[in-house]
Amino acid sequence: MITFLIPFFAFMAVMLIMLSGYMIWTHFIDPRNKARKQHMLDIHNAVHWGGQSPGIAQNALRDSALETWLRSRSKTFERLENLVQHANSPLTAVLLLALMLALFLVVIVLGFLYQVNPLILLLLAAAITSTPVLWLYQQANQRRQAFENKFPETLDYISRAMRSGHSLSSAIDMVGKEFTAPIGHEFKTVSDETAFGIPFKDAVSRLADRVNSNDLNIFVISLMIQHETGGNLTELLDGLAKTIRERIKLRGKIRTLSSEGRLSAWVLGSMPFALTGILTLINFEYISVLWTTPRGQTLILIGSGLMTAGIFMLKRIIQIKV
């Protein structure tokens, strides 16, 4: 049975890798396809949007029948799409799924070839398969952090622009032109969408969905309330900027106080791997018993479970929400 499964998984892995490479080439590298898509986008904008290019039109042109079908069938696919959007990645959720499946099959095939314990193989395959998702999570967090660090300055800029006589829409457009990414890019998208006739509430709601920041959510809710009830928006923005700055200072203090716990987590988490690498270089036959014998593989499983629990507990201790 195993001798039959190895060629099958190997064939599926090769086919998925080739398919992923082809899709990446056709979507992002092939100059003819890029020129064709840009030409179609220009025609669409010239007809519907007066020569301008909103992000919503680009997203509509990128959608495929497969993406639409997966989106209607699976909530997990929607979460992957949101993650890709938060990370501002050039990948699509379909390419991400294909890459994860290809990695899973490659690990399974190599595990069968080297006769790895099935339970260890599944754990290793799951860990390697989740690597692209973890990388996107890191990219999304870095992008959100960069957005939040510049956000108080952005609120001050909007407030000063409104005091000098500009409207809120004009101030948002100025932010999109004057600020760098990700602030400038996101506010430029809001300005474009409102200029194309999308309601202001929908445009700022889409902004909150793209960035996924608590500070930005407070700003969006404040704008919606002010848009419905009226009031002095400049004073509201000044108070919000002050509050966000205080939260940033508090987060910095908490990060400083929890630095010892984070360092302990890194040291304790890396020590088993560092020790394994050193022993492998010094005496390979001695350490190879750990993964070539059933008792050693059982110890690996137990150790992995205890390490995972320990890292999770340390993360819960040092992670304080503000």
Buried (B, 14 or more C-beta within 10 A) or exposed (E): EEEEEBEEBBEBBBEBBEBBEEBBEEBEEBEEEEEEBEEEBEEBBEEEBEEEBBBBBEEEEEEEEEBEEBBEEEEEBBEBBBBBBBBBBEBBBBBBBBBBBBBBBBBBBBBBEEEBBEEBBBBBBEEBBBEBBEEBBEBBEEBBEBBBEBBBBBBBBBBBBBEEEBEBBBBBBBBBEEBEEBBBBBBBBBBBBBBBEBEBEEBBBBBBBBBBBBBBBBBBEBBBEBBEEEEEBBEBBBEBBEBBBEBBEEBEEBEEEBEEBBEEBEEEBEEEEEEBEEBEEEEEEEBEEBBEEEEBBEBBEEEBEEBEEEBEEBEEEBEEEE
